[in-house]
Amino acid sequence: AKTIVATGISSGLVTKLSTLHVLVSKTPQGFETVKQLLEQAEPYNFILGARDTAKVQAAYDSLNYDTSKHSITIYPLDLLSLKSVQSFAANVLSKLGSEQLAYLFLCAGTLDKA
């Protein structure tokens, strides 16, 4: 399986991808993208980043997908915190080990206070 990392995705455009690790947080487009990929015959491994990991985990747990074929790992990620970003990156690198990252989805929003 290929690896995809994505940020800023929570609840899409889908192309044919062979293996996927996605680091995702919370946008409707990202959630729909992952949801559609979970319906594919090809296996995907997702690594997702989210501020509210429990909420994102509950959303993905509510989907009916083949857990023997696909995996979803969710790590805390707050893009407003450098420490959180560094911790997320360390978690992803540890999870990936020597596995190659195939795709990176970066879905960022805007903030009024930025």
ROZASE-155938 format. One record per residue (C-alpha): residue in three letters; z, x, y. Coordinates in steps of 0.25 Angstrom, whole numbers. Layout:
<rs>
+------+-------+-------+-------+
| rest |    up |  east | north |
+------+-------+-------+-------+
|  ALA |     Z |     X |     Y |
...
+------+-------+-------+-------+
</rs>
This chain:
<rs>
+------+-------+-------+-------+
| rest |    up |  east | north |
+------+-------+-------+-------+
|  ALA |     0 |     0 |     0 |
|  LYS |    -3 |     5 |    14 |
|  THR |     8 |     5 |    25 |
|  ILE |     8 |    -2 |    38 |
|  VAL |    18 |    -1 |    49 |
|  ALA |    19 |   -12 |    60 |
|  THR |    28 |   -16 |    71 |
|  GLY |    28 |   -28 |    80 |
|  ILE |    25 |   -38 |    68 |
|  SER |    34 |   -50 |    64 |
|  SER |    28 |   -62 |    59 |
|  GLY |   -12 |   -56 |    61 |
|  LEU |   -22 |   -49 |    59 |
|  VAL |   -23 |   -44 |    45 |
|  THR |   -33 |   -34 |    40 |
|  LYS |   -34 |   -29 |    25 |
|  LEU |   -24 |   -19 |    24 |
|  SER |   -20 |   -12 |    11 |
|  THR |    -5 |    -8 |    12 |
|  LEU |     4 |   -11 |    23 |
|  HIS |    17 |    -7 |    29 |
|  VAL |    20 |   -14 |    42 |
|  LEU |    31 |   -12 |    52 |
|  VAL |    32 |   -25 |    59 |
|  SER |    41 |   -32 |    69 |
|  LYS |    38 |   -46 |    74 |
|  THR |    25 |   -51 |    79 |
|  PRO |    19 |   -64 |    73 |
|  GLN |     6 |   -56 |    71 |
|  GLY |    13 |   -45 |    63 |
|  PHE |    20 |   -55 |    54 |
|  GLU |     7 |   -62 |    51 |
|  THR |     0 |   -49 |    48 |
|  VAL |    10 |   -45 |    38 |
|  LYS |    11 |   -59 |    32 |
|  GLN |    -4 |   -59 |    30 |
|  LEU |    -4 |   -45 |    24 |
|  LEU |     7 |   -50 |    14 |
|  GLU |    -3 |   -61 |     9 |
|  GLN |   -13 |   -50 |     5 |
|  ALA |   -15 |   -45 |    -9 |
|  GLU |   -13 |   -30 |    -5 |
|  PRO |     1 |   -25 |    -4 |
|  TYR |     7 |   -22 |     9 |
|  ASN |    20 |   -15 |    13 |
|  PHE |    26 |   -19 |    27 |
|  ILE |    36 |   -11 |    35 |
|  LEU |    40 |   -20 |    47 |
|  GLY |    48 |   -17 |    59 |
|  ALA |    55 |   -28 |    66 |
|  ARG |    67 |   -30 |    76 |
|  ASP |    72 |   -42 |    68 |
|  THR |    70 |   -37 |    53 |
|  ALA |    78 |   -49 |    47 |
|  LYS |    68 |   -59 |    54 |
|  VAL |    56 |   -51 |    51 |
|  GLN |    61 |   -50 |    36 |
|  ALA |    63 |   -65 |    35 |
|  ALA |    49 |   -68 |    40 |
|  TYR |    43 |   -59 |    30 |
|  ASP |    52 |   -64 |    19 |
|  SER |    47 |   -78 |    22 |
|  LEU |    33 |   -74 |    18 |
|  ASN |    28 |   -76 |     4 |
|  TYR |    22 |   -62 |     0 |
|  ASP |    22 |   -54 |   -13 |
|  THR |    33 |   -44 |   -11 |
|  SER |    29 |   -37 |   -24 |
|  LYS |    16 |   -33 |   -16 |
|  HIS |    21 |   -32 |    -1 |
|  SER |    33 |   -26 |     5 |
|  ILE |    39 |   -28 |    19 |
|  THR |    50 |   -19 |    25 |
|  ILE |    56 |   -22 |    39 |
|  TYR |    63 |   -12 |    47 |
|  PRO |    70 |   -14 |    61 |
|  LEU |    61 |   -11 |    73 |
|  ASP |    64 |   -13 |    87 |
|  LEU |    52 |    -7 |    95 |
|  LEU |    61 |    -7 |   108 |
|  SER |    70 |     3 |   101 |
|  LEU |    66 |    18 |    98 |
|  LYS |    77 |    19 |    88 |
|  SER |    72 |     7 |    81 |
|  VAL |    58 |    12 |    81 |
|  GLN |    62 |    25 |    75 |
|  SER |    71 |    19 |    64 |
|  PHE |    59 |    10 |    61 |
|  ALA |    50 |    22 |    60 |
|  ALA |    60 |    29 |    51 |
|  ASN |    61 |    17 |    42 |
|  VAL |    46 |    16 |    41 |
|  LEU |    44 |    30 |    37 |
|  SER |    55 |    30 |    27 |
|  LYS |    49 |    17 |    21 |
|  LEU |    35 |    23 |    21 |
|  GLY |    39 |    36 |    15 |
|  SER |    26 |    44 |    11 |
|  GLU |    18 |    31 |    11 |
|  GLN |     6 |    31 |    22 |
|  LEU |     7 |    21 |    33 |
|  ALA |    -7 |    13 |    33 |
|  TYR |    -5 |     3 |    45 |
|  LEU |     3 |     2 |    57 |
|  PHE |     4 |   -11 |    64 |
|  LEU |    10 |   -10 |    78 |
|  CYS |    13 |   -24 |    85 |
|  ALA |    21 |   -22 |    97 |
|  GLY |    25 |   -33 |   107 |
|  THR |    29 |   -32 |   122 |
|  LEU |    42 |   -33 |   128 |
|  ASP |    46 |   -38 |   142 |
|  LYS |    57 |   -28 |   143 |
|  ALA |    48 |   -16 |   139 |
+------+-------+-------+-------+
</rs>
